[in-house]
Amino acid sequence: MSTPERIPAIKVLLLPKDTNALGTIFGGVILSHIDLASAVEARKAAPHRYVTAAMREVEFHAPVFVGDVVNFYTETRRIGRTSVTVGVEVEVERWSAGHRGERVKVTAAEVVLVAIDADGKPIPVLGT
């Protein structure tokens, strides 16, 4: 029996404009996409506006190169009164010379997002 394939919250192909002087992708670019992916996941809990309150435990284990397809997998870990905690796992598919879709885990993070109203004040995620 085969296991179902995970579906990423977002999937991106990074370009030369996203690189540092060494030719690898800036860590900040990856962090930005982690933030976006966590917001996509949080909206599954309730369709509010969310702001990022914390991003925890981000350690980079492997570089990301131009041409890598970067997958951001998410899961809701906790729904609090005004916040949603989302786990994000980042994995690349390498398609450069000598690689045929090899999958490499780059990093993982835990992101805490807070639901806000039009005035930027925290609101309950779920109905009271």
N, C-alpha and C positions, 0 to 999 in steps of 0.2 A: 504494500500500500504506500503510495507516495504522499509526502506532506505537501500541503498547499503552499504555493509560492507567496512570500510576503510582498505586499504592495507598498511602495514608498509613498509618504505624504507628498514629497516633491522629489523630482529627479532633474539634475542639471548637467549640462556639458560646459565645463569652465574653459575660458578663452585666455589668450595671451595678456589681455588687459588686467586679468586677475592675478598676475604673477609678481613675485618679488625679484630682487636682483639675481637670485640663484636659479630662477626659472621655475620655481615651484609656486603653488597657489598660496597666497597670503592666508594666514590663520584667521584673520579678521573676516575674510570673505566666507570661510566655512562657518564661523560664528554667526554671521548674518543669516545664512541659510538655515542654521539650526534654529534661530529665532523665528524665522518664517514658518518652518515646518512645525514647530511647537504651537504656533498660533492656529495653523490649519487643524491640528489635533484638538486644541482647546475648544474650537467652535463646534466640534461634535458634541460636547457636553451641553452647550447652550450657545445660541447665536448672539453673543454680546461683543462689545469692543473689549479687547484685552491689552494690557500693558505688561511688559516683562519686569518682574520684581527681582528675580535671581536666576543665575545660570551657574550650576554647580558641577564640580568634578570634570572639567574639560582638560583632558590630556591627549596630546596628539601622539599616535603610535606609529604612523607612517605618513610620508609626504603625499600630496595630491599633485598630479602633473597635468599640464595642458593636454586635453584629449581624453582624460579620464571621465567616465560617466559617474556622477556622484549621486548616490541614493541616500535619502534621509528617511529612516524608518521611525515611526512614532508609536507610543502607547500611552494612554492615560493611566497614571499611577495612583492619583488621589484627587478627589474633588472635595475641597473644603467649602466653608461658607461663602467666601468671596474669591477663592483661588482654585486654580487647576494646576496640578503638577504633572508634567509630561516628560517621559523618557524619550530621548532621541539617540538613535544609533546611526553613525555615518559609515557607509561602506562604498568603496569605489570599484568600478569594473574597469580594468586596465585593457585598453585596446591599442596601445602603442606597439612598436616593433618588438616582436618576440612574445607578445602577450595576446591571448585570444579570449578576452572576457574574464581573466583571472579576477577573483573577488578578494579585496583586502579591506579589513576593518581599519578605519582611520581614527575614529574617536567615538565617544559617547558622552552625553550630557544629560543632566536633569534640569528642567526649566520650570520655574514657578511663574505663572501668569495670573494677574488679578483682573477680574471683570470690573469695568467702570461704566459710569453713566456719561451723559453728554457734558457734564461739568468736571469730569475726571475723578469723581468720587467712587470709591469701591461700592459695589452692589452684590447682592447674593447671586451666586451662579445659578442655583436652582430655585424654584418658587418657594416662598416661605410658608 
